């Protein structure tokens, strides 16, 4: 499977990194690493995230951090739609 990112997901990731790096640039790198690692597992196991109420959208929780990745699986690609902090309204 190939991983692709919707423009909104790229924006989410940049905002997360920028917000954390204001106080701790090293922590921003660590969090980004965990998020990337979680997303990359979708290459091998694209259906590991739970199905959501929205049709064809799945939810993957990032281990050790309060972030979730919303994505969809299409033919040979996983499309990351959003990456959000769990305290945000989804």
Jmol script that loads the backbone (N, CA, C; Angstrom):
load data "model"
ATOM      1  N   UNK A   1       0.838  -1.191   0.000  1.00  0.00           N
ATOM      2  CA  UNK A   1       0.000   0.000   0.000  1.00  0.00           C
ATOM      3  C   UNK A   1       0.877   1.247   0.000  1.00  0.00           C
ATOM      4  N   UNK A   2       0.389   2.216  -0.653  1.00  0.00           N
ATOM      5  CA  UNK A   2       1.055   3.515  -0.712  1.00  0.00           C
ATOM      6  C   UNK A   2       0.329   4.475   0.234  1.00  0.00           C
ATOM      7  N   UNK A   3       1.080   5.305   0.939  1.00  0.00           N
ATOM      8  CA  UNK A   3       0.492   6.298   1.833  1.00  0.00           C
ATOM      9  C   UNK A   3       0.452   7.639   1.099  1.00  0.00           C
ATOM     10  N   UNK A   4      -0.735   8.239   1.088  1.00  0.00           N
ATOM     11  CA  UNK A   4      -0.899   9.575   0.511  1.00  0.00           C
ATOM     12  C   UNK A   4      -1.539  10.464   1.575  1.00  0.00           C
ATOM     13  N   UNK A   5      -1.291  11.758   1.486  1.00  0.00           N
ATOM     14  CA  UNK A   5      -1.802  12.702   2.472  1.00  0.00           C
ATOM     15  C   UNK A   5      -2.702  13.737   1.800  1.00  0.00           C
ATOM     16  N   UNK A   6      -3.866  13.936   2.380  1.00  0.00           N
ATOM     17  CA  UNK A   6      -4.732  15.023   1.937  1.00  0.00           C
ATOM     18  C   UNK A   6      -4.092  16.333   2.397  1.00  0.00           C
ATOM     19  N   UNK A   7      -4.305  17.425   1.678  1.00  0.00           N
ATOM     20  CA  UNK A   7      -3.728  18.711   2.096  1.00  0.00           C
ATOM     21  C   UNK A   7      -4.062  19.070   3.555  1.00  0.00           C
ATOM     22  N   UNK A   8      -5.269  18.737   3.984  1.00  0.00           N
ATOM     23  CA  UNK A   8      -5.678  19.030   5.360  1.00  0.00           C
ATOM     24  C   UNK A   8      -4.820  18.261   6.367  1.00  0.00           C
ATOM     25  N   UNK A   9      -4.453  17.019   6.052  1.00  0.00           N
ATOM     26  CA  UNK A   9      -3.622  16.215   6.945  1.00  0.00           C
ATOM     27  C   UNK A   9      -2.216  16.808   7.050  1.00  0.00           C
ATOM     28  N   UNK A  10      -1.681  17.272   5.949  1.00  0.00           N
ATOM     29  CA  UNK A  10      -0.361  17.912   5.970  1.00  0.00           C
ATOM     30  C   UNK A  10      -0.414  19.165   6.837  1.00  0.00           C
ATOM     31  N   UNK A  11      -1.478  19.931   6.695  1.00  0.00           N
ATOM     32  CA  UNK A  11      -1.657  21.130   7.516  1.00  0.00           C
ATOM     33  C   UNK A  11      -1.743  20.759   8.994  1.00  0.00           C
ATOM     34  N   UNK A  12      -2.508  19.706   9.312  1.00  0.00           N
ATOM     35  CA  UNK A  12      -2.620  19.236  10.695  1.00  0.00           C
ATOM     36  C   UNK A  12      -1.259  18.884  11.271  1.00  0.00           C
ATOM     37  N   UNK A  13      -0.484  18.120  10.525  1.00  0.00           N
ATOM     38  CA  UNK A  13       0.835  17.688  10.996  1.00  0.00           C
ATOM     39  C   UNK A  13       1.764  18.875  11.223  1.00  0.00           C
ATOM     40  N   UNK A  14       1.741  19.833  10.319  1.00  0.00           N
ATOM     41  CA  UNK A  14       2.569  21.028  10.485  1.00  0.00           C
ATOM     42  C   UNK A  14       2.152  21.831  11.716  1.00  0.00           C
ATOM     43  N   UNK A  15       0.856  21.944  11.949  1.00  0.00           N
ATOM     44  CA  UNK A  15       0.366  22.681  13.109  1.00  0.00           C
ATOM     45  C   UNK A  15       0.754  21.990  14.416  1.00  0.00           C
ATOM     46  N   UNK A  16       0.667  20.675  14.443  1.00  0.00           N
ATOM     47  CA  UNK A  16       1.060  19.921  15.633  1.00  0.00           C
ATOM     48  C   UNK A  16       2.534  20.146  15.929  1.00  0.00           C
ATOM     49  N   UNK A  17       3.362  19.994  14.907  1.00  0.00           N
ATOM     50  CA  UNK A  17       4.802  20.167  15.078  1.00  0.00           C
ATOM     51  C   UNK A  17       5.134  21.581  15.548  1.00  0.00           C
ATOM     52  N   UNK A  18       4.534  22.572  14.920  1.00  0.00           N
ATOM     53  CA  UNK A  18       4.802  23.965  15.285  1.00  0.00           C
ATOM     54  C   UNK A  18       4.369  24.268  16.717  1.00  0.00           C
ATOM     55  N   UNK A  19       3.209  23.774  17.110  1.00  0.00           N
ATOM     56  CA  UNK A  19       2.695  24.031  18.452  1.00  0.00           C
ATOM     57  C   UNK A  19       3.621  23.439  19.519  1.00  0.00           C
ATOM     58  N   UNK A  20       4.025  22.194  19.320  1.00  0.00           N
ATOM     59  CA  UNK A  20       4.885  21.541  20.311  1.00  0.00           C
ATOM     60  C   UNK A  20       6.273  22.154  20.315  1.00  0.00           C
ATOM     61  N   UNK A  21       6.797  22.509  19.154  1.00  0.00           N
ATOM     62  CA  UNK A  21       8.169  23.021  19.077  1.00  0.00           C
ATOM     63  C   UNK A  21       8.323  24.399  19.713  1.00  0.00           C
ATOM     64  N   UNK A  22       7.224  25.112  19.949  1.00  0.00           N
ATOM     65  CA  UNK A  22       7.317  26.398  20.638  1.00  0.00           C
ATOM     66  C   UNK A  22       7.943  26.221  22.019  1.00  0.00           C
ATOM     67  N   UNK A  23       7.539  25.161  22.706  1.00  0.00           N
ATOM     68  CA  UNK A  23       8.035  24.900  24.050  1.00  0.00           C
ATOM     69  C   UNK A  23       9.183  23.898  24.091  1.00  0.00           C
ATOM     70  N   UNK A  24       9.180  22.957  23.146  1.00  0.00           N
ATOM     71  CA  UNK A  24      10.174  21.888  23.215  1.00  0.00           C
ATOM     72  C   UNK A  24      10.401  21.278  21.826  1.00  0.00           C
ATOM     73  N   UNK A  25      11.394  21.779  21.099  1.00  0.00           N
ATOM     74  CA  UNK A  25      11.654  21.261  19.752  1.00  0.00           C
ATOM     75  C   UNK A  25      11.963  19.764  19.719  1.00  0.00           C
ATOM     76  N   UNK A  26      12.640  19.259  20.729  1.00  0.00           N
ATOM     77  CA  UNK A  26      12.951  17.827  20.759  1.00  0.00           C
ATOM     78  C   UNK A  26      11.680  16.999  20.897  1.00  0.00           C
ATOM     79  N   UNK A  27      10.765  17.465  21.737  1.00  0.00           N
ATOM     80  CA  UNK A  27       9.496  16.749  21.911  1.00  0.00           C
ATOM     81  C   UNK A  27       8.697  16.754  20.614  1.00  0.00           C
ATOM     82  N   UNK A  28       8.767  17.847  19.874  1.00  0.00           N
ATOM     83  CA  UNK A  28       8.062  17.920  18.590  1.00  0.00           C
ATOM     84  C   UNK A  28       8.580  16.840  17.651  1.00  0.00           C
ATOM     85  N   UNK A  29       9.878  16.622  17.657  1.00  0.00           N
ATOM     86  CA  UNK A  29      10.469  15.590  16.814  1.00  0.00           C
ATOM     87  C   UNK A  29       9.994  14.206  17.242  1.00  0.00           C
ATOM     88  N   UNK A  30       9.966  13.957  18.557  1.00  0.00           N
ATOM     89  CA  UNK A  30       9.541  12.654  19.076  1.00  0.00           C
ATOM     90  C   UNK A  30       8.075  12.382  18.733  1.00  0.00           C
ATOM     91  N   UNK A  31       7.219  13.352  18.950  1.00  0.00           N
ATOM     92  CA  UNK A  31       5.799  13.180  18.644  1.00  0.00           C
ATOM     93  C   UNK A  31       5.611  12.933  17.150  1.00  0.00           C
ATOM     94  N   UNK A  32       6.274  13.728  16.334  1.00  0.00           N
ATOM     95  CA  UNK A  32       6.178  13.546  14.881  1.00  0.00           C
ATOM     96  C   UNK A  32       6.634  12.154  14.475  1.00  0.00           C
ATOM     97  N   UNK A  33       7.666  11.659  15.125  1.00  0.00           N
ATOM     98  CA  UNK A  33       8.179  10.321  14.838  1.00  0.00           C
ATOM     99  C   UNK A  33       7.142   9.245  15.162  1.00  0.00           C
ATOM    100  N   UNK A  34       6.478   9.370  16.300  1.00  0.00           N
ATOM    101  CA  UNK A  34       5.447   8.402  16.669  1.00  0.00           C
ATOM    102  C   UNK A  34       4.262   8.461  15.706  1.00  0.00           C
ATOM    103  N   UNK A  35       3.884   9.649  15.297  1.00  0.00           N
ATOM    104  CA  UNK A  35       2.760   9.787  14.356  1.00  0.00           C
ATOM    105  C   UNK A  35       3.142   9.152  13.017  1.00  0.00           C
ATOM    106  N   UNK A  36       4.342   9.451  12.529  1.00  0.00           N
ATOM    107  CA  UNK A  36       4.793   8.862  11.254  1.00  0.00           C
ATOM    108  C   UNK A  36       4.857   7.339  11.337  1.00  0.00           C
ATOM    109  N   UNK A  37       5.354   6.840  12.454  1.00  0.00           N
ATOM    110  CA  UNK A  37       5.459   5.391  12.628  1.00  0.00           C
ATOM    111  C   UNK A  37       4.070   4.748  12.597  1.00  0.00           C
ATOM    112  N   UNK A  38       3.111   5.368  13.274  1.00  0.00           N
ATOM    113  CA  UNK A  38       1.738   4.842  13.279  1.00  0.00           C
ATOM    114  C   UNK A  38       1.167   4.833  11.862  1.00  0.00           C
ATOM    115  N   UNK A  39       1.359   5.920  11.152  1.00  0.00           N
ATOM    116  CA  UNK A  39       0.846   6.015   9.776  1.00  0.00           C
ATOM    117  C   UNK A  39       1.519   4.980   8.879  1.00  0.00           C
ATOM    118  N   UNK A  40       2.806   4.789   9.045  1.00  0.00           N
ATOM    119  CA  UNK A  40       3.525   3.830   8.196  1.00  0.00           C
ATOM    120  C   UNK A  40       3.084   2.390   8.409  1.00  0.00           C
ATOM    121  N   UNK A  41       2.536   2.064   9.591  1.00  0.00           N
ATOM    122  CA  UNK A  41       2.035   0.697   9.799  1.00  0.00           C
ATOM    123  C   UNK A  41       0.858   0.401   8.876  1.00  0.00           C
ATOM    124  N   UNK A  42       0.212   1.452   8.401  1.00  0.00           N
ATOM    125  CA  UNK A  42      -0.934   1.265   7.504  1.00  0.00           C
ATOM    126  C   UNK A  42      -0.522   0.694   6.155  1.00  0.00           C
ATOM    127  N   UNK A  43       0.754   0.787   5.808  1.00  0.00           N
ATOM    128  CA  UNK A  43       1.228   0.191   4.550  1.00  0.00           C
ATOM    129  C   UNK A  43       0.989  -1.316   4.552  1.00  0.00           C
ATOM    130  N   UNK A  44       1.237  -1.948   5.709  1.00  0.00           N
ATOM    131  CA  UNK A  44       1.079  -3.399   5.813  1.00  0.00           C
ATOM    132  C   UNK A  44      -0.299  -3.805   6.318  1.00  0.00           C
ATOM    133  N   UNK A  45      -0.880  -3.016   7.200  1.00  0.00           N
ATOM    134  CA  UNK A  45      -2.163  -3.344   7.807  1.00  0.00           C
ATOM    135  C   UNK A  45      -3.132  -2.178   7.652  1.00  0.00           C
ATOM    136  N   UNK A  46      -3.625  -1.943   6.468  1.00  0.00           N
ATOM    137  CA  UNK A  46      -4.466  -0.769   6.227  1.00  0.00           C
ATOM    138  C   UNK A  46      -5.810  -0.778   6.964  1.00  0.00           C
ATOM    139  N   UNK A  47      -6.266  -1.936   7.395  1.00  0.00           N
ATOM    140  CA  UNK A  47      -7.567  -1.989   8.068  1.00  0.00           C
ATOM    141  C   UNK A  47      -7.443  -2.122   9.580  1.00  0.00           C
ATOM    142  N   UNK A  48      -6.278  -1.804  10.127  1.00  0.00           N
ATOM    143  CA  UNK A  48      -6.092  -1.942  11.567  1.00  0.00           C
ATOM    144  C   UNK A  48      -6.858  -0.904  12.375  1.00  0.00           C
ATOM    145  N   UNK A  49      -7.115   0.255  11.806  1.00  0.00           N
ATOM    146  CA  UNK A  49      -7.883   1.276  12.509  1.00  0.00           C
ATOM    147  C   UNK A  49      -9.352   0.904  12.567  1.00  0.00           C
ATOM    148  N   UNK A  50     -10.029   1.426  13.571  1.00  0.00           N
ATOM    149  CA  UNK A  50     -11.456   1.145  13.718  1.00  0.00           C
ATOM    150  C   UNK A  50     -12.282   1.915  12.697  1.00  0.00           C
ATOM    151  N   UNK A  51     -13.360   1.280  12.263  1.00  0.00           N
ATOM    152  CA  UNK A  51     -14.297   1.955  11.369  1.00  0.00           C
ATOM    153  C   UNK A  51     -14.993   3.065  12.153  1.00  0.00           C
ATOM    154  N   UNK A  52     -15.330   4.144  11.477  1.00  0.00           N
ATOM    155  CA  UNK A  52     -16.043   5.254  12.109  1.00  0.00           C
ATOM    156  C   UNK A  52     -17.469   5.304  11.572  1.00  0.00           C
ATOM    157  N   UNK A  53     -18.210   6.273  12.061  1.00  0.00           N
ATOM    158  CA  UNK A  53     -19.580   6.445  11.578  1.00  0.00           C
ATOM    159  C   UNK A  53     -19.609   6.928  10.133  1.00  0.00           C
ATOM    160  N   UNK A  54     -18.541   7.585   9.722  1.00  0.00           N
ATOM    161  CA  UNK A  54     -18.465   8.046   8.324  1.00  0.00           C
ATOM    162  C   UNK A  54     -18.078   6.884   7.426  1.00  0.00           C
ATOM    163  N   UNK A  55     -18.742   6.768   6.327  1.00  0.00           N
ATOM    164  CA  UNK A  55     -18.502   5.665   5.412  1.00  0.00           C
ATOM    165  C   UNK A  55     -17.067   5.677   4.883  1.00  0.00           C
ATOM    166  N   UNK A  56     -16.414   4.535   4.956  1.00  0.00           N
ATOM    167  CA  UNK A  56     -15.057   4.314   4.440  1.00  0.00           C
ATOM    168  C   UNK A  56     -13.973   5.104   5.168  1.00  0.00           C
ATOM    169  N   UNK A  57     -14.257   5.639   6.336  1.00  0.00           N
ATOM    170  CA  UNK A  57     -13.240   6.356   7.106  1.00  0.00           C
ATOM    171  C   UNK A  57     -12.913   5.539   8.346  1.00  0.00           C
ATOM    172  N   UNK A  58     -11.610   5.365   8.575  1.00  0.00           N
ATOM    173  CA  UNK A  58     -11.136   4.602   9.717  1.00  0.00           C
ATOM    174  C   UNK A  58     -10.354   5.520  10.648  1.00  0.00           C
ATOM    175  N   UNK A  59     -10.211   5.087  11.904  1.00  0.00           N
ATOM    176  CA  UNK A  59      -9.574   5.889  12.953  1.00  0.00           C
ATOM    177  C   UNK A  59      -8.459   5.067  13.586  1.00  0.00           C
ATOM    178  N   UNK A  60      -7.252   5.582  13.535  1.00  0.00           N
ATOM    179  CA  UNK A  60      -6.088   4.922  14.119  1.00  0.00           C
ATOM    180  C   UNK A  60      -5.559   5.773  15.266  1.00  0.00           C
ATOM    181  N   UNK A  61      -5.443   5.183  16.445  1.00  0.00           N
ATOM    182  CA  UNK A  61      -4.910   5.890  17.607  1.00  0.00           C
ATOM    183  C   UNK A  61      -3.391   5.780  17.585  1.00  0.00           C
ATOM    184  N   UNK A  62      -2.714   6.908  17.818  1.00  0.00           N
ATOM    185  CA  UNK A  62      -1.247   6.928  17.875  1.00  0.00           C
ATOM    186  C   UNK A  62      -0.833   6.474  19.272  1.00  0.00           C
ATOM    187  N   UNK A  63      -0.061   5.421  19.351  1.00  0.00           N
ATOM    188  CA  UNK A  63       0.390   4.867  20.624  1.00  0.00           C
ATOM    189  C   UNK A  63       1.219   5.881  21.400  1.00  0.00           C
ATOM    190  N   UNK A  64       0.926   6.006  22.687  1.00  0.00           N
ATOM    191  CA  UNK A  64       1.660   6.858  23.642  1.00  0.00           C
ATOM    192  C   UNK A  64       1.363   8.349  23.546  1.00  0.00           C
ATOM    193  N   UNK A  65       0.592   8.767  22.577  1.00  0.00           N
ATOM    194  CA  UNK A  65       0.309  10.197  22.422  1.00  0.00           C
ATOM    195  C   UNK A  65      -1.169  10.403  22.121  1.00  0.00           C
ATOM    196  N   UNK A  66      -1.718  11.556  22.494  1.00  0.00           N
ATOM    197  CA  UNK A  66      -3.162  11.792  22.316  1.00  0.00           C
ATOM    198  C   UNK A  66      -3.537  12.285  20.921  1.00  0.00           C
ATOM    199  N   UNK A  67      -3.135  11.527  19.917  1.00  0.00           N
ATOM    200  CA  UNK A  67      -3.452  11.882  18.538  1.00  0.00           C
ATOM    201  C   UNK A  67      -4.136  10.717  17.850  1.00  0.00           C
ATOM    202  N   UNK A  68      -5.024  11.059  16.930  1.00  0.00           N
ATOM    203  CA  UNK A  68      -5.688  10.047  16.117  1.00  0.00           C
ATOM    204  C   UNK A  68      -5.527  10.425  14.643  1.00  0.00           C
ATOM    205  N   UNK A  69      -5.430   9.398  13.841  1.00  0.00           N
ATOM    206  CA  UNK A  69      -5.283   9.572  12.397  1.00  0.00           C
ATOM    207  C   UNK A  69      -6.563   9.059  11.744  1.00  0.00           C
ATOM    208  N   UNK A  70      -7.187   9.905  10.964  1.00  0.00           N
ATOM    209  CA  UNK A  70      -8.372   9.507  10.197  1.00  0.00           C
ATOM    210  C   UNK A  70      -7.927   9.263   8.759  1.00  0.00           C
ATOM    211  N   UNK A  71      -8.338   8.134   8.222  1.00  0.00           N
ATOM    212  CA  UNK A  71      -7.870   7.770   6.884  1.00  0.00           C
ATOM    213  C   UNK A  71      -8.902   6.922   6.167  1.00  0.00           C
ATOM    214  N   UNK A  72      -8.686   6.762   4.891  1.00  0.00           N
ATOM    215  CA  UNK A  72      -9.525   5.898   4.068  1.00  0.00           C
ATOM    216  C   UNK A  72      -8.616   5.011   3.218  1.00  0.00           C
ATOM    217  N   UNK A  73      -9.127   3.860   2.868  1.00  0.00           N
ATOM    218  CA  UNK A  73      -8.367   2.920   2.035  1.00  0.00           C
ATOM    219  C   UNK A  73      -9.029   2.884   0.668  1.00  0.00           C
ATOM    220  N   UNK A  74      -8.219   3.146  -0.351  1.00  0.00           N
ATOM    221  CA  UNK A  74      -8.714   3.137  -1.733  1.00  0.00           C
ATOM    222  C   UNK A  74      -7.773   2.302  -2.594  1.00  0.00           C
ATOM    223  N   UNK A  75      -8.288   1.289  -3.204  1.00  0.00           N
ATOM    224  CA  UNK A  75      -7.530   0.406  -4.098  1.00  0.00           C
ATOM    225  C   UNK A  75      -6.149   0.105  -3.542  1.00  0.00           C
ATOM    226  N   UNK A  76      -5.119   0.794  -4.007  1.00  0.00           N
ATOM    227  CA  UNK A  76      -3.746   0.496  -3.593  1.00  0.00           C
ATOM    228  C   UNK A  76      -3.149   1.582  -2.722  1.00  0.00           C
ATOM    229  N   UNK A  77      -3.996   2.451  -2.160  1.00  0.00           N
ATOM    230  CA  UNK A  77      -3.503   3.573  -1.361  1.00  0.00           C
ATOM    231  C   UNK A  77      -4.266   3.730  -0.057  1.00  0.00           C
ATOM    232  N   UNK A  78      -3.548   4.229   0.922  1.00  0.00           N
ATOM    233  CA  UNK A  78      -4.145   4.701   2.163  1.00  0.00           C
ATOM    234  C   UNK A  78      -4.052   6.217   2.086  1.00  0.00           C
ATOM    235  N   UNK A  79      -5.174   6.892   2.251  1.00  0.00           N
ATOM    236  CA  UNK A  79      -5.184   8.356   2.188  1.00  0.00           C
ATOM    237  C   UNK A  79      -5.443   8.885   3.588  1.00  0.00           C
ATOM    238  N   UNK A  80      -4.451   9.581   4.132  1.00  0.00           N
ATOM    239  CA  UNK A  80      -4.568  10.184   5.453  1.00  0.00           C
ATOM    240  C   UNK A  80      -5.374  11.466   5.286  1.00  0.00           C
ATOM    241  N   UNK A  81      -6.500  11.539   5.985  1.00  0.00           N
ATOM    242  CA  UNK A  81      -7.409  12.671   5.858  1.00  0.00           C
ATOM    243  C   UNK A  81      -7.143  13.749   6.897  1.00  0.00           C
ATOM    244  N   UNK A  82      -6.936  13.336   8.147  1.00  0.00           N
ATOM    245  CA  UNK A  82      -6.737  14.259   9.266  1.00  0.00           C
ATOM    246  C   UNK A  82      -5.846  13.618  10.307  1.00  0.00           C
ATOM    247  N   UNK A  83      -5.126  14.442  11.040  1.00  0.00           N
ATOM    248  CA  UNK A  83      -4.397  14.013  12.228  1.00  0.00           C
ATOM    249  C   UNK A  83      -4.773  15.017  13.302  1.00  0.00           C
ATOM    250  N   UNK A  84      -5.478  14.540  14.334  1.00  0.00           N
ATOM    251  CA  UNK A  84      -6.038  15.449  15.326  1.00  0.00           C
ATOM    252  C   UNK A  84      -5.685  15.041  16.747  1.00  0.00           C
ATOM    253  N   UNK A  85      -5.606  16.041  17.619  1.00  0.00           N
ATOM    254  CA  UNK A  85      -5.449  15.784  19.055  1.00  0.00           C
ATOM    255  C   UNK A  85      -6.779  15.252  19.550  1.00  0.00           C
ATOM    256  N   UNK A  86      -6.757  14.314  20.482  1.00  0.00           N
ATOM    257  CA  UNK A  86      -8.000  13.683  20.941  1.00  0.00           C
ATOM    258  C   UNK A  86      -8.920  14.645  21.679  1.00  0.00           C
ATOM    259  N   UNK A  87      -8.410  15.780  22.146  1.00  0.00           N
ATOM    260  CA  UNK A  87      -9.272  16.725  22.851  1.00  0.00           C
ATOM    261  C   UNK A  87     -10.083  17.603  21.896  1.00  0.00           C
ATOM    262  N   UNK A  88      -9.757  17.563  20.620  1.00  0.00           N
ATOM    263  CA  UNK A  88     -10.507  18.341  19.630  1.00  0.00           C
ATOM    264  C   UNK A  88     -11.804  17.642  19.286  1.00  0.00           C
ATOM    265  N   UNK A  89     -12.795  18.433  18.953  1.00  0.00           N
ATOM    266  CA  UNK A  89     -14.058  17.844  18.476  1.00  0.00           C
ATOM    267  C   UNK A  89     -13.832  17.286  17.084  1.00  0.00           C
ATOM    268  N   UNK A  90     -14.244  16.064  16.854  1.00  0.00           N
ATOM    269  CA  UNK A  90     -13.996  15.416  15.556  1.00  0.00           C
ATOM    270  C   UNK A  90     -15.201  15.477  14.708  1.00  0.00           C
TER     271      UNK A  90
END
end "model"
wireframe off; spacefill off
backbone 0.3
color backbone group
